[in-house]
């Protein structure tokens, strides 16, 4: 969750204030990682305790289509590297491991949202911008 906060801050999102989201995130990550459709790859700090970089991915089952006969979609999220460890290939190593994990599970399509800083890495791994228009609705809490 500390690396997620780094990623969110890099995207200009506020991460201060209420810490409940971090506790909830830790609990959910533990649950999800035990299911088999979520994976996380990390790089330990080479000079101390903790993580230098991480990436998380999830497989979603969707209805199949002509270009996606299995209907398996991968989604990459939470790609983050601490500022002191950037430009060392850590995110690339994490991403490469995650993409191999997706491929071994016959995932045909992998999506992600790219920051301007991350886009060159993703492009070098074969990701391309799509023409699909995206829309989002935020529903009020129940």
Secondary structure, 3 states (H helix, E strand, C coil): CHHHHHHHHHCCCCCCCCCHHHHHHHHHHHHHHCCCCEEEEEEECCCCCCEEEEEEEEEEECCCECCECCCEEEEEEEEEECHHHCCCCHHHHHHHHHHHHHHHCCCCEEECCCCHHHHHHHHHCCCCCCCCCCCCCCCCCC
